[in-house]
Amino acid sequence: MKIRVMLAEDRNLVRQGIWNLLKLSDNIEVIGQVENGSEVLEGLRKYKLDLLLTDIQMPKMTGIEALKLMQEKNVMVPTIILTTFDDNQPLLEGMQAGAKGFLLKDVSLDSLVNAIERVYQGETRVQPAITERVLRGLSGFSSSKDEPALANDLSIKEMEVLRLMAGGYSNREISLAIHKSEGTVKKQVSSILEKLGVRERTQAVLRAINLSLL
């Protein structure tokens, strides 16, 4: 059974190019195409799809705005965002809006198909090139290629807090979610930052993605 995909992309040439590429895959079928974010919900009603492949910057409604509306209407489907940008803000906003994949538009067909298959199976896939560029652009981040020695030593509770951090929740919101004091959460966040070898929450989330912890 093929994975049924809908494309959301305002530029016809790009949209057709992606569609033609995906036709080469035996496991994927593009069952619908829309030109902007405002048409995404209509497409969800019209097509029975397994995964949404969407651009970020589109007229009328961006891909991230469409994701937020999908969350609001409780009609989420696994979603991969395609972009030419490598800024950290859209990446984090997309994650917080429910995106499960984030790829640059120059991604190879094999990588795109692999990401679609993995996200369809419930995984999160962010192209390493994106997180590497974003991390290099964040102040205070070390460009050393050595992975933090304790990166794989996060406790179950710390992983739970890290996932909530990736969702954009504050320490207070996390404390309410896990039924711990705000002070305890603050200590856990500090421990996560130390183990991942970073200084800020944004860096922690991106490093965790790069290490396939999220």
MDTraj code that builds the backbone (N, CA, C; nanometers):
import mdtraj as md
import numpy as np

residues = "MET LYS ILE ARG VAL MET LEU ALA GLU ASP ARG ASN LEU VAL ARG GLN GLY ILE TRP ASN LEU LEU LYS LEU SER ASP ASN ILE GLU VAL ILE GLY GLN VAL GLU ASN GLY SER GLU VAL LEU GLU GLY LEU ARG LYS TYR LYS LEU ASP LEU LEU LEU THR ASP ILE GLN MET PRO LYS MET THR GLY ILE GLU ALA LEU LYS LEU MET GLN GLU LYS ASN VAL MET VAL PRO THR ILE ILE LEU THR THR PHE ASP ASP ASN GLN PRO LEU LEU GLU GLY MET GLN ALA GLY ALA LYS GLY PHE LEU LEU LYS ASP VAL SER LEU ASP SER LEU VAL ASN ALA ILE GLU ARG VAL TYR GLN GLY GLU THR ARG VAL GLN PRO ALA ILE THR GLU ARG VAL LEU ARG GLY LEU SER GLY PHE SER SER SER LYS ASP GLU PRO ALA LEU ALA ASN ASP LEU SER ILE LYS GLU MET GLU VAL LEU ARG LEU MET ALA GLY GLY TYR SER ASN ARG GLU ILE SER LEU ALA ILE HIS LYS SER GLU GLY THR VAL LYS LYS GLN VAL SER SER ILE LEU GLU LYS LEU GLY VAL ARG GLU ARG THR GLN ALA VAL LEU ARG ALA ILE ASN LEU SER LEU LEU".split()
xyz = np.array([
    [0.0831, -0.1202, 0.0000],
    [0.0000, 0.0000, 0.0000],
    [0.0867, 0.1253, 0.0000],
    [0.0601, 0.2173, -0.0922],
    [0.1419, 0.3372, -0.1043],
    [0.1036, 0.4415, 0.0014],
    [0.2016, 0.5236, 0.0385],
    [0.1771, 0.6343, 0.1301],
    [0.1155, 0.7482, 0.0500],
    [-0.0029, 0.7922, 0.0894],
    [-0.0758, 0.8945, 0.0144],
    [-0.0371, 1.0327, 0.0652],
    [0.0202, 1.1132, -0.0239],
    [0.0780, 1.2428, 0.0121],
    [0.0056, 1.3567, -0.0590],
    [-0.0133, 1.4680, 0.0124],
    [-0.0627, 1.5900, -0.0497],
    [0.0471, 1.6953, -0.0449],
    [0.0658, 1.7679, -0.1550],
    [0.1656, 1.8742, -0.1643],
    [0.0994, 2.0098, -0.1468],
    [0.1606, 2.0958, -0.0644],
    [0.1161, 2.2346, -0.0509],
    [0.2339, 2.3236, -0.0864],
    [0.2284, 2.3864, -0.2026],
    [0.3397, 2.4679, -0.2544],
    [0.2831, 2.5676, -0.3544],
    [0.3164, 2.6974, -0.3366],
    [0.2561, 2.7994, -0.4228],
    [0.3215, 2.8100, -0.5592],
    [0.4465, 2.7706, -0.5718],
    [0.5144, 2.7823, -0.7018],
    [0.4919, 2.6560, -0.7836],
    [0.4262, 2.6745, -0.8952],
    [0.3841, 2.5620, -0.9775],
    [0.5018, 2.4767, -1.0226],
    [0.6107, 2.5417, -1.0630],
    [0.7265, 2.4680, -1.1140],
    [0.7858, 2.3788, -1.0048],
    [0.7980, 2.4331, -0.8838],
    [0.8516, 2.3553, -0.7712],
    [0.7572, 2.2402, -0.7377],
    [0.6271, 2.2717, -0.7328],
    [0.5279, 2.1702, -0.6983],
    [0.5293, 2.0549, -0.7988],
    [0.5325, 2.0895, -0.9252],
    [0.5348, 1.9860, -1.0283],
    [0.6647, 1.9074, -1.0246],
    [0.7750, 1.9763, -0.9914],
    [0.9033, 1.9080, -0.9832],
    [0.9042, 1.8030, -0.8729],
    [0.8508, 1.8390, -0.7564],
    [0.8434, 1.7444, -0.6449],
    [0.7515, 1.6281, -0.6807],
    [0.6386, 1.6610, -0.7428],
    [0.5431, 1.5579, -0.7827],
    [0.6075, 1.4587, -0.8803],
    [0.6804, 1.5111, -0.9794],
    [0.7459, 1.4250, -1.0776],
    [0.8522, 1.3370, -1.0127],
    [0.9229, 1.3921, -0.9149],
    [1.0234, 1.3130, -0.8444],
    [0.9588, 1.1993, -0.7656],
    [0.8527, 1.2325, -0.6932],
    [0.7895, 1.1315, -0.6087],
    [0.7209, 1.0228, -0.6908],
    [0.6891, 1.0529, -0.8159],
    [0.6308, 0.9496, -0.9026],
    [0.7296, 0.8370, -0.9284],
    [0.8594, 0.8653, -0.9057],
    [0.9620, 0.7640, -0.9273],
    [0.9671, 0.6625, -0.8137],
    [0.9007, 0.6950, -0.7029],
    [0.9008, 0.6045, -0.5883],
    [0.7862, 0.5048, -0.5984],
    [0.8147, 0.3807, -0.5640],
    [0.7115, 0.2769, -0.5668],
    [0.6239, 0.2809, -0.4425],
    [0.6690, 0.3550, -0.3393],
    [0.5992, 0.3514, -0.2106],
    [0.5129, 0.4742, -0.1836],
    [0.5178, 0.5730, -0.2733],
    [0.4511, 0.7004, -0.2462],
    [0.3625, 0.7399, -0.3632],
    [0.2447, 0.7925, -0.3301],
    [0.1518, 0.8421, -0.4319],
    [0.1058, 0.9824, -0.3928],
    [0.1288, 1.0797, -0.4809],
    [0.0803, 1.2158, -0.4568],
    [-0.0648, 1.2207, -0.5015],
    [-0.1570, 1.2315, -0.4058],
    [-0.2992, 1.2238, -0.4391],
    [-0.3656, 1.3612, -0.4488],
    [-0.2912, 1.4663, -0.4111],
    [-0.3497, 1.5996, -0.4179],
    [-0.2440, 1.7078, -0.4119],
    [-0.2768, 1.8247, -0.4696],
    [-0.1873, 1.9392, -0.4678],
    [-0.2682, 2.0651, -0.4380],
    [-0.2155, 2.1498, -0.3492],
    [-0.2782, 2.2791, -0.3213],
    [-0.1722, 2.3877, -0.3317],
    [-0.2180, 2.5120, -0.3527],
    [-0.1257, 2.6205, -0.3842],
    [-0.0959, 2.7131, -0.2679],
    [-0.1687, 2.7018, -0.1572],
    [-0.1403, 2.7871, -0.0421],
    [-0.1965, 2.7231, 0.0846],
    [-0.1550, 2.7811, 0.1985],
    [-0.1945, 2.7235, 0.3255],
    [-0.3433, 2.7222, 0.3510],
    [-0.4136, 2.8221, 0.2952],
    [-0.5577, 2.8299, 0.3189],
    [-0.6335, 2.7160, 0.2513],
    [-0.5703, 2.6491, 0.1536],
    [-0.6349, 2.5384, 0.0834],
    [-0.6048, 2.4032, 0.1477],
    [-0.5169, 2.4027, 0.2502],
    [-0.4759, 2.2767, 0.3107],
    [-0.5942, 2.2046, 0.3754],
    [-0.6733, 2.2768, 0.4554],
    [-0.7861, 2.2122, 0.5231],
    [-0.8880, 2.1568, 0.4240],
    [-0.9107, 2.2314, 0.3158],
    [-1.0016, 2.1821, 0.2118],
    [-0.9458, 2.0540, 0.1510],
    [-0.8134, 2.0517, 0.1316],
    [-0.7504, 1.9316, 0.0781],
    [-0.7621, 1.8134, 0.1719],
    [-0.7530, 1.8411, 0.3038],
    [-0.7678, 1.7340, 0.4017],
    [-0.9082, 1.6731, 0.3967],
    [-1.0073, 1.7588, 0.3698],
    [-1.1455, 1.7086, 0.3585],
    [-1.1668, 1.6328, 0.2269],
    [-1.0991, 1.6786, 0.1239],
    [-1.1209, 1.6232, -0.0102],
    [-1.0471, 1.4909, -0.0306],
    [-0.9234, 1.4849, 0.0210],
    [-0.8401, 1.3672, -0.0035],
    [-0.8206, 1.2864, 0.1252],
    [-0.8122, 1.1577, 0.1115],
    [-0.7807, 1.0706, 0.2245],
    [-0.6296, 1.0470, 0.2215],
    [-0.5560, 1.1340, 0.2923],
    [-0.4116, 1.1290, 0.2825],
    [-0.3461, 1.0777, 0.4087],
    [-0.2219, 1.0335, 0.3924],
    [-0.1430, 0.9816, 0.5045],
    [-0.0419, 1.0835, 0.5541],
    [-0.0039, 1.1786, 0.4679],
    [0.1032, 1.2716, 0.5034],
    [0.0917, 1.3991, 0.4218],
    [0.1235, 1.5121, 0.4852],
    [0.1248, 1.6424, 0.4193],
    [0.2681, 1.6881, 0.4007],
    [0.3007, 1.7303, 0.2797],
    [0.4316, 1.7856, 0.2467],
    [0.4086, 1.9312, 0.2096],
    [0.4563, 2.0248, 0.2937],
    [0.4194, 2.1648, 0.2735],
    [0.5382, 2.2606, 0.2767],
    [0.5269, 2.3663, 0.1989],
    [0.6221, 2.4767, 0.2038],
    [0.5912, 2.5609, 0.3275],
    [0.6873, 2.6436, 0.3702],
    [0.6608, 2.7373, 0.4797],
    [0.5983, 2.8644, 0.4255],
    [0.6701, 2.9320, 0.3358],
    [0.6267, 3.0622, 0.2865],
    [0.5307, 3.0463, 0.1696],
    [0.4028, 3.0713, 0.1958],
    [0.3012, 3.0657, 0.0905],
    [0.2057, 3.1826, 0.1082],
    [0.1402, 3.2277, 0.0009],
    [0.0453, 3.3391, 0.0125],
    [-0.0805, 3.2989, 0.0883],
    [-0.1506, 3.3988, 0.1393],
    [-0.2776, 3.3822, 0.2111],
    [-0.2588, 3.3189, 0.3487],
    [-0.1853, 3.2074, 0.3557],
    [-0.1604, 3.1415, 0.4827],
    [-0.0328, 3.0592, 0.4705],
    [0.0603, 3.0762, 0.5643],
    [0.1856, 3.0019, 0.5586],
    [0.1629, 2.8563, 0.5982],
    [0.2640, 2.7749, 0.5729],
    [0.2546, 2.6358, 0.6118],
    [0.2402, 2.6189, 0.7624],
    [0.3116, 2.7026, 0.8390],
    [0.3030, 2.6942, 0.9844],
    [0.1649, 2.7386, 1.0327],
    [0.1105, 2.8430, 0.9724],
    [-0.0247, 2.8871, 1.0084],
    [-0.1270, 2.7781, 0.9765],
    [-0.1061, 2.7089, 0.8651],
    [-0.1964, 2.5984, 0.8298],
    [-0.1873, 2.4864, 0.9335],
    [-0.0657, 2.4580, 0.9797],
    [-0.0486, 2.3557, 1.0826],
    [-0.1207, 2.3935, 1.2118],
    [-0.1085, 2.5195, 1.2501],
    [-0.1752, 2.5653, 1.3721],
    [-0.3269, 2.5522, 1.3593],
    [-0.3790, 2.5817, 1.2399],
    [-0.5222, 2.5679, 1.2163],
    [-0.5637, 2.4211, 1.2191],
    [-0.4782, 2.3350, 1.1656],
    [-0.5050, 2.1912, 1.1702],
    [-0.5121, 2.1428, 1.3144],
    [-0.4215, 2.1929, 1.3988],
    [-0.4254, 2.1575, 1.5407],
    [-0.5548, 2.2053, 1.6048],
    [-0.5922, 2.3296, 1.5720],
    [-0.7132, 2.3895, 1.6291],
    [-0.8369, 2.3098, 1.5904],
    [-0.8401, 2.2625, 1.4647],
    [-0.9561, 2.1876, 1.4148],
    [-0.9460, 2.0382, 1.4442],
    [-0.8349, 1.9984, 1.5078],
    [-0.8131, 1.8578, 1.5425],
    [-0.8149, 1.7671, 1.4191],
    [-0.7447, 1.8111, 1.3143],
    [-0.7376, 1.7315, 1.1909],
    [-0.5917, 1.7117, 1.1491],
    [-0.5045, 1.6928, 1.2484],
    [-0.3620, 1.6786, 1.2185],
    [-0.3326, 1.5497, 1.1424],
    [-0.2394, 1.5597, 1.0490],
    [-0.1814, 1.4429, 0.9837],
    [-0.0295, 1.4603, 0.9917],
    [0.0466, 1.3517, 0.9834],
    [0.1924, 1.3663, 0.9826],
    [0.2351, 1.4660, 0.8751],
    [0.3213, 1.5606, 0.9126],
    [0.3554, 1.6699, 0.8218],
    [0.5059, 1.6916, 0.8141],
    [0.5542, 1.7072, 0.6914],
    [0.6938, 1.7456, 0.6664],
    [0.6946, 1.8831, 0.6037],
    [0.7782, 1.9716, 0.6565],
    [0.7917, 2.1059, 0.6019],
    [0.9144, 2.1107, 0.5122],
    [0.8952, 2.1632, 0.3914],
    [1.0048, 2.1865, 0.2977],
    [1.0347, 2.3363, 0.2948],
    [1.1620, 2.3722, 0.2969],
    [1.1969, 2.5135, 0.3011],
    [1.3307, 2.5395, 0.2344],
    [1.3522, 2.6641, 0.1944],
    [1.4838, 2.7078, 0.1465],
    [1.5552, 2.7836, 0.2565],
    [1.4886, 2.8003, 0.3705],
    [1.5428, 2.8785, 0.4813],
    [1.6037, 2.7875, 0.5865],
    [1.6999, 2.8396, 0.6626],
    [1.7593, 2.7623, 0.7714],
    [1.7619, 2.8433, 0.9003],
    [1.6660, 2.9349, 0.9138],
    [1.6544, 3.0139, 1.0356],
    [1.5940, 2.9284, 1.1453],
    [1.6363, 2.9525, 1.2699],
    [1.5883, 2.8676, 1.3781],
    [1.4431, 2.8917, 1.4145],
    [1.3923, 3.0155, 1.3951],
    [1.2571, 3.0461, 1.4394],
    [1.1505, 2.9646, 1.3652],
    [1.1534, 2.9627, 1.2303],
    [1.0541, 2.8783, 1.1604],
    [1.0651, 2.7310, 1.1975],
    [1.1881, 2.6838, 1.2211],
    [1.2062, 2.5442, 1.2591],
    [1.1345, 2.5149, 1.3900],
    [1.1575, 2.5981, 1.4903],
    [1.0953, 2.5749, 1.6203],
    [0.9449, 2.5976, 1.6146],
    [0.9017, 2.6995, 1.5408],
    [0.7573, 2.7239, 1.5279],
    [0.6896, 2.6063, 1.4595],
    [0.7560, 2.5526, 1.3583],
    [0.7001, 2.4375, 1.2877],
    [0.6886, 2.3165, 1.3774],
    [0.7920, 2.2921, 1.4588],
    [0.7876, 2.1806, 1.5530],
    [0.6749, 2.1988, 1.6533],
    [0.6637, 2.3215, 1.7063],
    [0.5609, 2.3488, 1.8062],
    [0.4206, 2.3393, 1.7470],
    [0.4105, 2.3637, 1.6147],
    [0.2806, 2.3535, 1.5476],
    [0.2477, 2.2100, 1.5090],
    [0.3423, 2.1180, 1.5321],
    [0.3126, 1.9770, 1.5084],
    [0.3841, 1.9124, 1.3914],
    [0.4727, 1.9857, 1.3216],
    [0.5461, 1.9251, 1.2105],
    [0.6370, 1.8144, 1.2623],
    [0.6470, 1.7059, 1.1871],
    [0.7294, 1.5926, 1.2264],
    [0.8545, 1.5783, 1.1408],
    [0.8659, 1.6621, 1.0373],
    [0.9836, 1.6579, 0.9511],
    [1.0159, 1.7964, 0.9002],
    [1.1451, 1.8206, 0.8724],
    [1.1888, 1.9522, 0.8267],
    [1.3052, 1.9310, 0.7307],
    [1.2837, 1.9621, 0.6016],
    [1.3848, 1.9364, 0.4995],
    [1.4067, 2.0594, 0.4129],
    [1.5308, 2.0766, 0.3662],
    [1.5587, 2.1794, 0.2670],
    [1.5104, 2.1307, 0.1303],
    [1.4724, 2.2250, 0.0446],
    [1.4135, 2.1873, -0.0845],
    [1.5138, 2.1230, -0.1791],
    [1.6425, 2.1356, -0.1501],
    [1.7411, 2.0722, -0.2373],
    [1.7737, 1.9300, -0.1923],
    [1.6892, 1.8746, -0.1048],
    [1.7096, 1.7387, -0.0561],
    [1.7019, 1.6392, -0.1719],
    [1.7797, 1.5323, -0.1623],
    [1.7779, 1.4312, -0.2675],
    [1.6481, 1.3509, -0.2613],
    [1.6144, 1.2856, -0.3726],
    [1.4933, 1.2043, -0.3772],
    [1.4994, 1.0939, -0.2725],
    [1.6132, 1.0278, -0.2610],
    [1.6257, 0.9185, -0.1633],
    [1.6009, 0.9686, -0.0213],
    [1.6563, 1.0869, 0.0117],
    [1.6385, 1.1417, 0.1464],
    [1.4940, 1.1831, 0.1696],
    [1.4308, 1.2386, 0.0657],
    [1.2909, 1.2804, 0.0779],
    [1.2006, 1.1592, 0.0987],
    [1.2212, 1.0565, 0.0184],
    [1.1397, 0.9346, 0.0315],
    [1.1613, 0.8718, 0.1684],
    [1.2877, 0.8669, 0.2119],
    [1.3181, 0.8097, 0.3432],
    [1.2486, 0.8875, 0.4546],
    [1.2511, 1.0216, 0.4435],
    [1.1868, 1.1049, 0.5456],
    [1.0365, 1.0816, 0.5476],
    [0.9748, 1.0726, 0.4300],
    [0.8306, 1.0472, 0.4222],
    [0.7974, 0.9139, 0.4871],
    [0.8754, 0.8123, 0.4567],
    [0.8494, 0.6795, 0.5129],
    [0.8666, 0.6795, 0.6646],
    [0.9713, 0.7466, 0.7143],
    [0.9973, 0.7492, 0.8588],
    [0.8899, 0.8282, 0.9341],
    [0.8524, 0.9447, 0.8792],
    [0.7499, 1.0266, 0.9448],
    [0.6154, 0.9546, 0.9425],
    [0.5861, 0.8884, 0.8322],
    [0.4623, 0.8099, 0.8227],
    [0.4584, 0.7015, 0.9305],
    [0.5754, 0.6488, 0.9657],
    [0.5845, 0.5446, 1.0671],
    [0.5858, 0.6009, 1.2093],
    [0.5801, 0.7339, 1.2210],
    [0.5715, 0.7947, 1.3532],
    [0.6984, 0.8587, 1.4041],
    [0.8039, 0.8610, 1.3227],
    [0.9294, 0.9201, 1.3661],
    [0.9341, 1.0690, 1.3334],
    [1.0363, 1.1349, 1.3866],
    [1.0631, 1.2754, 1.3538],
    [1.1903, 1.2807, 1.2710],
    [1.1854, 1.3525, 1.1579],
    [1.3030, 1.3597, 1.0706],
    [1.3333, 1.5049, 1.0366],
    [1.4481, 1.5527, 1.0824],
    [1.4945, 1.6870, 1.0478],
    [1.6289, 1.6724, 0.9795],
    [1.6402, 1.7270, 0.8596],
    [1.7628, 1.7139, 0.7820],
    [1.8812, 1.7698, 0.8607],
    [1.9881, 1.6919, 0.8798],
    [2.1020, 1.7391, 0.9576],
    [2.1578, 1.8733, 0.9103],
    [2.1534, 1.8989, 0.7806],
    [2.2062, 2.0254, 0.7291],
    [2.1353, 2.1450, 0.7900],
    [2.0069, 2.1291, 0.8212],
    [1.9299, 2.2384, 0.8787],
    [1.9745, 2.2658, 1.0214],
    [1.9768, 2.1621, 1.1034],
    [2.0128, 2.1833, 1.2430],
    [2.1577, 2.2283, 1.2573],
    [2.2451, 2.1780, 1.1714],
    [2.3852, 2.2191, 1.1778],
    [2.3993, 2.3679, 1.1477],
    [2.3322, 2.4165, 1.0433],
    [2.3410, 2.5581, 1.0078],
    [2.2800, 2.6463, 1.1159],
    [2.1652, 2.6034, 1.1662],
    [2.0985, 2.6827, 1.2695],
    [2.1822, 2.6879, 1.3965],
    [2.2357, 2.5739, 1.4355],
    [2.3175, 2.5700, 1.5556],
    [2.4414, 2.6583, 1.5411],
    [2.5024, 2.6575, 1.4230],
    [2.6201, 2.7431, 1.4017],
    [2.5835, 2.8897, 1.4120],
    [2.4584, 2.9219, 1.3788],
    [2.4150, 3.0611, 1.3807],
    [2.3719, 3.1110, 1.5169],
    [2.3609, 3.0213, 1.6142],
    [2.3182, 3.0621, 1.7483],
    [2.4380, 3.1043, 1.8308],
    [2.4253, 3.2161, 1.8997],
    [2.5346, 3.2673, 1.9806],
    [2.5667, 3.1718, 2.0941],
    [2.6946, 3.1572, 2.1210],
    [2.7358, 3.0763, 2.2337],
    [2.7433, 2.9280, 2.2053],
    [2.7207, 2.8883, 2.0793],
    [2.7242, 2.7456, 2.0481],
    [2.8632, 2.7069, 1.9990],
    [2.9163, 2.5995, 2.0535],
    [3.0480, 2.5531, 2.0136],
    [3.0398, 2.4795, 1.8814],
    [3.1326, 2.5068, 1.7906],
    [3.1321, 2.4405, 1.6601],
    [3.2114, 2.3105, 1.6611],
    [3.2548, 2.2684, 1.7801],
    [3.3302, 2.1445, 1.7907],
    [3.2472, 2.0269, 1.7404],
    [3.3116, 1.9349, 1.6700],
    [3.2411, 1.8181, 1.6169],
    [3.2271, 1.7082, 1.7220],
    [3.2946, 1.7243, 1.8362],
    [3.2858, 1.6237, 1.9413],
    [3.1482, 1.6272, 2.0054],
    [3.0819, 1.5134, 2.0121],
    [2.9499, 1.5068, 2.0739],
    [2.9655, 1.5120, 2.2253],
    [2.8734, 1.5739, 2.2962],
    [2.8816, 1.5784, 2.4419],
    [2.8840, 1.4372, 2.4984],
    [2.9721, 1.4148, 2.5935],
    [2.9902, 1.2807, 2.6486],
    [2.8633, 1.2287, 2.7133],
    [2.7813, 1.3197, 2.7672],
    [2.6630, 1.2769, 2.8407],
    [2.5346, 1.2892, 2.7601],
    [2.5452, 1.3092, 2.6298],
    [2.4258, 1.3321, 2.5474],
    [2.3283, 1.2156, 2.5546],
    [2.3819, 1.0934, 2.5699],
    [2.2954, 0.9758, 2.5753],
    [2.2632, 0.9346, 2.7185],
    [2.2950, 1.0214, 2.8138],
    [2.2752, 0.9896, 2.9544],
    [2.1571, 1.0653, 3.0144],
    [2.0670, 1.1131, 2.9298],
    [1.9490, 1.1819, 2.9808],
    [1.8550, 1.0802, 3.0453],
    [1.8033, 1.1161, 3.1614],
    [1.7105, 1.0269, 3.2304],
    [1.5742, 1.0282, 3.1603],
    [1.4883, 0.9361, 3.1988],
    [1.3536, 0.9307, 3.1422],
    [1.2788, 1.0607, 3.1709],
    [1.2935, 1.1111, 3.2931],
    [1.2276, 1.2366, 3.3310],
    [1.2824, 1.3537, 3.2512],
    [1.4138, 1.3558, 3.2292],
    [1.4745, 1.4636, 3.1515],
    [1.4293, 1.4584, 3.0057],
    [1.4128, 1.3379, 2.9503],
    [1.3620, 1.3249, 2.8147],
    [1.2193, 1.3777, 2.8059],
    [1.1407, 1.3518, 2.9094],
    [1.0036, 1.4032, 2.9129],
    [1.0035, 1.5550, 2.9134],
    [1.0910, 1.6138, 2.9940],
    [1.1025, 1.7600, 2.9996],
    [1.1534, 1.8146, 2.8662],
    [1.2494, 1.7454, 2.8062],
    [1.3052, 1.7891, 2.6777],
    [1.1978, 1.7925, 2.5693],
    [1.1110, 1.6931, 2.5670],
    [1.0028, 1.6900, 2.4676],
    [0.9079, 1.8078, 2.4879],
    [0.8807, 1.8400, 2.6136],
    [0.7944, 1.9554, 2.6418],
    [0.8643, 2.0858, 2.6058],
    [0.9951, 2.0933, 2.6259],
    [1.0718, 2.2106, 2.5834],
    [1.0596, 2.2283, 2.4326],
    [1.0671, 2.1167, 2.3597],
    [1.0552, 2.1217, 2.2139],
    [0.9173, 2.1701, 2.1716],
    [0.8181, 2.1477, 2.2589],
    [0.6828, 2.1949, 2.2307],
    [0.6612, 2.3407, 2.2651],
    [0.7658, 2.4066, 2.3157],
    [0.7563, 2.5485, 2.3447],
    [0.6993, 2.5820, 2.4812],
    [0.6900, 2.4835, 2.5705],
    [0.6318, 2.5070, 2.7019],
    [0.7310, 2.5738, 2.7964],
    [0.6814, 2.6629, 2.8807],
    [0.7636, 2.7303, 2.9808],
    [0.7886, 2.6356, 3.0980],
    [0.8815, 2.6745, 3.1854],
    [0.9084, 2.5923, 3.3039],
    [0.7821, 2.5726, 3.3872],
    [0.7029, 2.6775, 3.4008],
    [0.5795, 2.6683, 3.4794],
    [0.4816, 2.5702, 3.4146],
    [0.4668, 2.5788, 3.2829],
    [0.3754, 2.4880, 3.2119],
    [0.4244, 2.3439, 3.2214],
    [0.5563, 2.3258, 3.2144],
    [0.6123, 2.1909, 3.2264],
    [0.5872, 2.1358, 3.3658],
    [0.6042, 2.2216, 3.4677],
    [0.5823, 2.1767, 3.6060],
    [0.4390, 2.1292, 3.6265],
    [0.3438, 2.1978, 3.5650],
    [0.2037, 2.1574, 3.5754],
    [0.1787, 2.0263, 3.5011],
    [0.2476, 2.0093, 3.3872],
    [0.2265, 1.8901, 3.3052],
    [0.2827, 1.7642, 3.3704],
    [0.3968, 1.7778, 3.4406],
    [0.4601, 1.6587, 3.4979],
    [0.4403, 1.6504, 3.6499],
    [0.3631, 1.7461, 3.7027],
    [0.3283, 1.7455, 3.8452],
    [0.4520, 1.7532, 3.9351],
    [0.5439, 1.8408, 3.8967],
    [0.6621, 1.8687, 3.9769],
    [0.6703, 2.0191, 4.0015],
    [0.7484, 2.0587, 4.1032],
    [0.7624, 2.2009, 4.1317],
    [0.8402, 2.2701, 4.0208],
    [0.8178, 2.3999, 4.0088],
    [0.8893, 2.4767, 3.9064],
    [1.0393, 2.4743, 3.9326],
    [1.0770, 2.4700, 4.0591],
    [1.2186, 2.4625, 4.0936],
    [1.2819, 2.3327, 4.0463],
    [1.2073, 2.2222, 4.0606],
    [1.2566, 2.0926, 4.0131],
    [1.2743, 2.0938, 3.8623],
    [1.1777, 2.1522, 3.7927],
    [1.1863, 2.1608, 3.6469],
    [1.3072, 2.2443, 3.6061],
    [1.3294, 2.3541, 3.6750],
    [1.4436, 2.4406, 3.6431],
    [1.5741, 2.3638, 3.6560],
    [1.5853, 2.2800, 3.7605],
    [1.7059, 2.1991, 3.7787],
    [1.7200, 2.0964, 3.6671],
    [1.6077, 2.0371, 3.6260],
    [1.6124, 1.9386, 3.5178],
    [1.6533, 2.0031, 3.3859],
    [1.6021, 2.1223, 3.3602],
    [1.6393, 2.1942, 3.2387],
    [1.7890, 2.2246, 3.2398],
    [1.8404, 2.2691, 3.3534],
    [1.9837, 2.2989, 3.3658],
    [2.0667, 2.1742, 3.3402],
    [2.0203, 2.0601, 3.3938],
    [2.0909, 1.9336, 3.3734],
    [2.0895, 1.8939, 3.2262],
    [1.9760, 1.9151, 3.1593],
    [1.9649, 1.8836, 3.0158],
    [2.0626, 1.9684, 2.9352],
    [2.0681, 2.0973, 2.9651],
    [2.1597, 2.1862, 2.8938],
    [2.3037, 2.1410, 2.9120],
    [2.3381, 2.1044, 3.0355],
    [2.4750, 2.0603, 3.0643],
    [2.5087, 1.9325, 2.9897],
    [2.4184, 1.8364, 2.9925],
    [2.4445, 1.7080, 2.9280],
    [2.4538, 1.7200, 2.7757],
    [2.3792, 1.8156, 2.7201],
    [2.3820, 1.8346, 2.5743],
    [2.4910, 1.9325, 2.5321],
    [2.5583, 1.9927, 2.6278],
    [2.6700, 2.0809, 2.5972],
    [2.6298, 2.2127, 2.5345],
    [2.5132, 2.2671, 2.5772],
    [2.4628, 2.3926, 2.5215],
    [2.4274, 2.4885, 2.6341],
    [2.3945, 2.6130, 2.5966],
    [2.3664, 2.7157, 2.6960],
    [2.2197, 2.7566, 2.7019],
    [2.1452, 2.7314, 2.5936],
    [2.0088, 2.7816, 2.5853],
    [1.9122, 2.6701, 2.5472],
    [1.7839, 2.6923, 2.5784],
    [1.6795, 2.5930, 2.5487],
    [1.6690, 2.5651, 2.3991],
    [1.6756, 2.6712, 2.3170],
    [1.6676, 2.6535, 2.1718],
    [1.7790, 2.5635, 2.1227],
    [1.8997, 2.5875, 2.1726],
    [2.0138, 2.5053, 2.1347],
    [1.9934, 2.3612, 2.1783],
    [1.9357, 2.3426, 2.2971],
    [1.9133, 2.2069, 2.3488],
    [1.8202, 2.1284, 2.2583],
    [1.7109, 2.1919, 2.2155],
    [1.6146, 2.1251, 2.1286],
    [1.6791, 2.0884, 1.9954],
    [1.7519, 2.1820, 1.9371],
    [1.8146, 2.1568, 1.8078],
    [1.9247, 2.0509, 1.8190],
    [2.0018, 2.0561, 1.9266],
    [2.1055, 1.9541, 1.9453],
    [2.0413, 1.8166, 1.9647],
    [1.9331, 1.8114, 2.0379],
    [1.8638, 1.6842, 2.0593],
    [1.8128, 1.6264, 1.9277],
    [1.7632, 1.7147, 1.8398],
    [1.7185, 1.6703, 1.7079],
    [1.8371, 1.6162, 1.6293],
    [1.9481, 1.6881, 1.6362],
    [2.0674, 1.6477, 1.5619],
    [2.1189, 1.5123, 1.6092],
    [2.0978, 1.4825, 1.7371],
    [2.1427, 1.3555, 1.7940],
    [2.0357, 1.2470, 1.7867],
    [1.9244, 1.2803, 1.7188],
    [1.8102, 1.1870, 1.7035],
    [1.7513, 1.1475, 1.8384],
    [1.7574, 1.2389, 1.9352],
    [1.6920, 1.2158, 2.0640],
    [1.5462, 1.2552, 2.0585],
    [1.5109, 1.3405, 1.9641],
    [1.3716, 1.3827, 1.9450],
    [1.3268, 1.3394, 1.8068],
])
top = md.Topology()
chain = top.add_chain()
for i, resn in enumerate(residues, 1):
    res = top.add_residue(resn, chain, resSeq=i)
    for name in ("N", "CA", "C"):
        top.add_atom(name, md.element.get_by_symbol(name[0]), res)
traj = md.Trajectory(xyz[None], top)
